[in-house]
Amino acid sequence: MQIFSISKMSERKYRVGYKVILIACLLVITLECIYDFKEDGRKCPIYNPTLEGTLNLQLDSVSYDEMISNFSWLINGGHYMPTECKPRESVAIIIPFRGREEHLRILLNNLHPVLYRQQLEYTVYIVEQVDTKPFNKGYLYNVGYMKAKENQHTCFVFHDVDLIPENDHILYGCMKSPMHLSRAIDKFHYILSDLKLIGGVSAWKAKEFEKVNGWSNMFKNWGGEDDDMSYRIAANGLSIFRYPNSIAKYKMLKHKRTPVNTARHRMLENSAPRFKHDGLSTLIFNPPRIEKHHLFTKILVPT
């Protein structure tokens, strides 16, 4: 009998202990769910209430020192991460560049505040062609992408230096991929002449960008590389996403155009079959020199 009593007591203690453990586990799970909910709630909003909509563009050339003073949120390398909420994306802004210093200053002076208000984690990369050979924008984009990818970005924005966003509701992230951000440009009366166009400013996730094998490395001087990218997108069955005309407005800064690529039409005839063998997969470059400035990270590339 005594043994039976001890067994019954042990069983009761076991059941009580089991219930305590079960309740404790449920409490932990509940707390984790609440914590996760709070973490989700801390994500930065898609549209920050501080966004202004249509912008009053600053088109005067401002010195780097003045911008450094004004943009106190930046850390060295042209990087920013919001502290009040968890950013939804880490964005690389990749700008091909050579000799357009005034345009670069105007772009940075207008773009940094937009990216800041959108509460993005972002880094601005200036990919500078340091030789005097014909300008090769696609090649610079590809090198910039490969170097920026090392920093674990989730979205890559390819940005001409002469295009200034007129509205900060143009979200510099990858809501979709690919996104053609510069749908409506003032020089073209804010009209998109062809739905296949992707030039100017576009946003890509790595998956889609690598699926099309990046930009062509073959188009030099002005013209052809954007049309070639349109063919790559079509050949891979991808769709181009855009914001409405009322939002996706850009101002194009006046500039002297580089020499025209007279061979572009002939080269475009075989864009679709060529894309697999011309782009990221065939990109050859020596490790470029990297310079970290306060407003940007500069990648110096010989072609």
N, C-alpha and C positions, 0 to 999 in steps of 0.2 A: 504493500500500500504506500509505504513511504517513497519507494522508487517511482510509483505511478504519480504521486503528488509532485515530486520533483520534476518529472517529465512534463506534467501539465503546466507547472509554473514556468518551466523553460520555454514551453510552446507559447505561453501567453507573452513572455518577455520577447520572444522572437517576433511574434505578430506585432507587438507594440513598436519594437525596433524597426521592423520592416515599414510600418506606417510612417514612422518619423523620417526614415530615409526617403520614402516615396514623396512625402510632403516637401522635404528639403529639395529633392530633385525638381519637383514641379515649380517650387519657388525660384530656383536657379534658372530654369528654362524661361519662366515668366519674366524675370529680371533681365535676362539676355534679350528677350524679344522687345521689352521696353527700351533697353539700351540701343538695340539695332534700330528701332523706330526713331529714337532720338537722333541717332547717327544719320539716318536717311533724312530726317527733318533738318539737319544742319547742312545739307548740300546747298550750294549756292543756287538761287533761283535761275530759271532759264532766262527770264527777263527781269533784270535788276530794276527796282523802282526808280533808281537814280538815272536811268537812261533818258536821254533828252529827245530822241527822235531826230527830226531834221536839225542839222548842225550848222552853226556859224563857222565856216571854215577859216582857218588862219593860214593865209597864203603868202605871208611875208616870210623871208628866210630868217630863221632864228638861230642864234649861235648854239653850239653844243653846251657851252657853260650855262646858258640861260635855261635850256631844257633840263640839264642835270639838277639845277636849283629848283625848277618847277615840279619835276617828277620825282619827288622824294621817296615814292614807294618802290622804286627800282633798286635792285641790287646789281652788282657788277656782272656784266655779260648781257645786259638788257633783259633780265629775268624778273618775274614777279609771281608771287603766290599769295592769294588772299588769306588772311588769318581769321576772319570773322565767320567763315563758312568753308565747307569742303568743295573745291572746284570740281566741276563736272568733267572737265577735260584738261589735258596738258597739251598746249598748242605750240607748234613751231611755225613761226612766220619767216618764210624763206624769200629773200629779195635779191635777185641777180643785179649786179652793179658794175659799172665802170664809168668814171668821169662825170657822173651826174650829181655832183655834190649838193647843189642847191635843191634839186628835186628830193634828194634823200633827206635833207634837213626838214623840208616842208612835210614830207610824208611822216617822218618820225614825230614831228610836233603835233600832228593831227591824229595819228594812229595810236600812240601810246595811251592817251586819255580814254579812247574808245575801248581798248582792251582792258584797261583798268576798271572802268565802269561795268564792263561785262563780267567782272569777277572771274576771269580766266587765270589759270596758271599758264604762263606763256614765256617764250624766249624769242627775241628777234635775232635772226641770223642774216648778216649781209655777206653774200657770196660774191667776192670781187675777182673779176678776171684781171690778172696782173700783167699780162703781156699785151702786145699790140696787134695780135692776130685778129681776124674777123670775130666779132662778138658771137658767142655761142651760148644763148640763153638756156637751151635744153640741157646742155652739158653741165652748166652751173647749177641748174635746178637739181639734177641727179646727184652731183657731188654734195650739195647742200643737204639733200634728203638723207644720204648715207651718213653724213656726220651728225645731223640732228637726231637721227634714229638711235644713235648711241645713248641719247639722254632720255629714252623711254617715253617719248611723246606719243599721244594717242591720236593726234590730228596734225596734218601738215598743210599749211596754207602757202600757196605759191603766188607771189604778189609782185606785179610790175611796179617799178619805183615811181612812175608818173601818174598813178591812179589814187585818188584821195576819196575815202568814203564820205558821202554826204549825209548819212543817217546811221546812228549807232544801234539801230535795230537790225542791222546786217550782222548777224551773229557769226563771229569768227571762231567757229567750231565745226564739227562734223555731225550736224543733225542728220544728214544723209551723206552718202559718198558715191560718186563725186558731186560736190556742190559748185555751181558756177555763181560766184558771189557778185561779180561785176556785170550784171545783166543789162543795166541801163546807164550809158555813158553820155555825158553832155555833148561831146563832140559829134556823136551820132544821133543827137536829138532824143536821147533816152529810148531809142528803139532798137530792139534786138532783131537784126536782119535775118538771122538763121538760127534755128533751134539747136543746131549741131555745134554751135560755137562754145568754146570753153576757155578762150584766152582772157588775159587781164589778171583776174584774181580768182583762184579756185581752191577748194578745200577737199582734202582726201584723207581717208583712213589708209593705213598701210596695206591692208588686204587688197583693196581695189587698185591702189597705185601700183603695187607689185604685179597684180594680174595683168595690167596693160604694159608691164615692163618699163614703167617710168616714161620719161620724155625721150624723144629721139636725140642722139648725140651728133647727128649729121647736118642739121640745119644751121648755117652760119649767116651772119648779117641779119637783115630784117626780112621776116616773112616765112611762113611755112610750118614752123614748129607747132603752133596752136592748131592749125588745120590737121596736121599729122596726128595730134592727140585726139581730135574728134574721130578720126578713122579708127584709132586704137580702141576708143570707147565703144564704138559701134561693133567692131570685130569681136569684142568680148561680151556682147549682149548686155552692156551696162546702160543705165539711164542717167541723164544729167538732171539734177534737181536745182531749183532756183527759188528765190524769194520773189514776191510780186514786184512789178515795176515801180510801184509807189514807194517801196522800201529800198530796193537794190540799186541805188543811184550813186554814181561816181563822177568826180570831176577829173578830166585828163589835163595834166599840166602841159603847156606848150613846150615843144622841144624840136630840135633839128633831128630828123629821122636818120638812122644809120643807113649805109648803102643797102640797096635791095638785093635779096637773094634771087638772082635771075633764073636759077635752076629749080626753084621751088615747085613749079607746076609739074615738071618732069619727075621730080622726086616723090611728089604726092601720088603719082600713078600707082606706085607699089607699096603704099603705106601699110595697108592691111596685111599682106603676106610678110612684110619686112619686120613688123613690130617685135616678133619673137627674137630676132637676131640683132636688134639695134635698141639699146636702152640700158637699163640697170644691169642686165645680164652680160653686156659687153663693155661696161664702164671700166676704164683703166685710168687711174690717177695715182700720183705719188701723195703720201700724206701731206696735206696742205698745212701751211702755217696758220695757227689759230691765235687771234688777238681778242682779249676780253676788254671791251670798253664799257663805260657805265650804261650807255644807251643801247648797246648791241654787242653781239659776238660776231667778229669779222673772220671769215674764212677766205684766205687768199689763195687763189687757184690759177696756176698756169695751164693753158690749154695746149 
